[in-house]
Structure formats: C-alpha cells, structure tokens
Amino acid sequence: MVTVAALAAAVTLLSGALRGSPSSGALAAAPEAPTDAGLVDGGSGTADTTALVAGLQQRLKRSPRDAQGYALLGLAYQQRARETGDPSWYPRSERALRRASRLDPENAVAVGGLGSLALSQHRFRAALTLGRRALRFAPANARTYGVIGDALLELGRYDDAFRAFDTMAGLKPSVGSYARVSYARELLGRPGDAIAAMRLALEAAADQPEATAWTHVQLGKLYWSIGRIAAAAREYTAALAAFHGYPYAFDALAQVQAARGRLGAAVALESRAVDTIPLPQFVSQLGDLYRARGDRRQARRQYGLVRVIQRLLVANGVKTDLETALFDADHGIRPRHAVELARSARAQRPSIDGDDVLAWALARTGRCGEALVHSQRALRLGTLDALKLFHRGMIERCLGHRAAGDAYLRRALALNPHFSIVWAPVARRALR
C-alpha cells in the first residue's frame, strides 16, 4: 500500500490531503481532498476552475504586479492538475507562485502554495520547509498545518504529523482537517474511529458537490479496507449521485464489481475512470482487471501506458520512485532495479510505506531476511492494512516460517478478502 503517495491528480489548493490505500497493490492512491481554500466555490467542478483561471489571467493583464493574483492563479493551476490528471499544470503553477513570491516575499498564500506543489511532486522535505515558512507569515492558517502534517507523514515523523493535524482541526474544522484526523486514526489501526471522523468530513462538505463526492469515496475506502463491501459500494454510488461522472467513484466501484466476480462490469467502470482522467493507478488497475480476465494483450497495453504516464510525471517534476518500484515489483519488471528504486525512495520517504515497498521489492528478489526488517517497520504503527499483512506473510513464508506466514495471510484475508485483484487470489492459493 502506498498510503500517502499520490501521483498526477493528487493536488490540493494550499492544503495537502489524505491519500488512500491501493488495494490493487499497483500505482494506487486516492485523490487529494478538494480545495477548501475558497477559490472554486467549494470545488464544484472543472468548468468553475477553467473560468477562475481565465478570470485571474485577465486580472493579471490589467494588474501585472498583483502578487495575490499570481498566488491564486498558481493555486488554480494546481486545481486544474487535480481535475485533469495533467502534470504539465505543475510548472505553470510554480512559475505563477514564484512570481507572486518575488512581488511579495511574505505572501503566505504563495509560499503555502509552493508547499502544496512540493507535496504533489513528492518533494517532502521541501514541502516541510515551505510549510513552516508560510506559517511564519500566517501563524493561524489551518491549511498550512495540513501542508506541514502531510510532509511529516511522508518523512515518517508520525507524532509530529498528528500534532499538526490536531492543530489544524482546532483552528478550522473542515473537510481537510477531519479527513486528516481520520487518516491518522486509520494509520493507528482504529478504523471505527477513522470512519467517525470521515463522517464529520462528509458533514463539512455539505453543498460542495466535488468535496462531497471525494468524501464519500474516502469513507467507502475505509469500509472497503475492513471488508465491508456493501457499505463501500453505497458510499461510492453516493459519490456519483453527488458529482456526476466522478472518476474516482468509477475506479472504486470497479474494485467492488471485481470482488463480486463481475470482471466485465469492472473493466467497463475502470475504463470510464481512465477515459475521464488517465491516472496511473486507474490504468494499472485496468491492466490488472484485463489480466484477471485472461486478456494478457490488453493488460500489457495498459501496463505500457503506465510507463508513458510515469515519464510524463517525471518530466513535470514529480518523483515517482516509490510508485514505480511497487508497480515493477508487483508485475515482475526489472526486479533488481525495483529494489534500487525502492531503496532510493525510502531514503527520501522514510515512512511505513517506504519500508513496505522496499520490503516487497526485496522479497520479490529473494532477499527475504533483509525484507523482514523493513516489513516489521512497515507495521510498527499497528495499521490494519491487508496488503502490508500479505507482504509480511509472504516474507515469512520465504524465510521458511510457514506458520507465521500463514497467520499473516489469514489476517489479510480476514480483514479484506478482496484486498487486491492480483494478490488476494495468491494468498488464498497459498493457504490451501
């Protein structure tokens, strides 16, 4: 699971947000929370952001030294990246935000926006530095604590991150702050409490269609993570009712259909998600669904497209080592290179996810003794994550610890029998 590692669409306006867990074990990540920065009327849709960008561009033509206008334009460009999955909006965002900072070096919106951009590009140490700098200029800005907390999570500094989220929630109860509290509870192995906090986020999202849809999807993922498939499906369906054509809901419902054995319906739903926003996690899952159906030609086609998207992300400043390492390890692509990518990524992101991906990459090359150390660290918070438990089980079995390995595999399947299109069937076969 890459819990807090998002890719192309994982952007917010002046906040980071909670990334979800990939049950497919591929390049998965939930979208970040819609902005609560007040720039797009609560995140009501793409058309609003397009109009916002056009309006800000006209404003800046009239007033080319308007620092706040450039700061808002930079944030709007990040919103466009989130809505379209197109990372080419990132360099445009950076140019606008840096222009704002040159015009007004103490503009907290611009500095915080650079921090959220750094999060989206997986430059977490830079995000932390920028978040702290923005906080000096606006000490009571709740969203800045989100940037700081998100960065601290990726750097494995969980206690500090949780304190930042608590401060954020105290300053401004909102979709973003409640979602972060929910995620903290999920990391600590408290799914019931995580669901309760996400329900508060849903209340906070009232009258904001996209924010409501996002929150329904996140709530559904929490139910999914503990095997409550019907409850998850209800939330995903509610997301589509709140925001027509919401691609993250199509992606999540595809998993539900696959769990119910309806692979054709799952492919159709995932294809709709890919057609709307070709995110790598969507494309990878579509490939996995084709492979599950026995259509290896189509699966290879999707996996090849993942490579193209990865190159596009890198070209626009996004560090993808961790996600690429997991994808490669899962799909048997350049296994030794996957280990090196995972090791490099963990050095930059010493989180439970960094440890888990490195453990899995090592295990896939037979280096299970070293893998065990990292798998133990990946589970150190008590997170109830079926994929991490599966990884641990396979590592234990690799080391000849059959009883311990089987116990972890049973825990993974008991938590969520359909945790991965690829790996849940492997776990079941191993236990026969």
BELTATA-V131621 format. One record per helix or strand of 3 or more residues. SS is the DSSP state (A for helix, B for strand). FROM is the first residue (numbers start at 0). LEN is the number of residues. If there is no record, write none. Layout:
BEGIN
ss = [SS/SS]
from = [FROM/FROM]
len = [LEN/LEN]
END
This chain:
BEGIN
ss = [A/A/A/A/A/A/A/A/A/A/A/A/A/A/A/A/A/A/A/A/A/A]
from = [45/66/87/107/123/141/157/174/190/208/228/246/262/279/295/320/334/351/367/385/401/422]
len = [17/18/16/13/14/13/14/13/14/17/14/13/14/14/20/11/14/13/11/13/14/8]
END
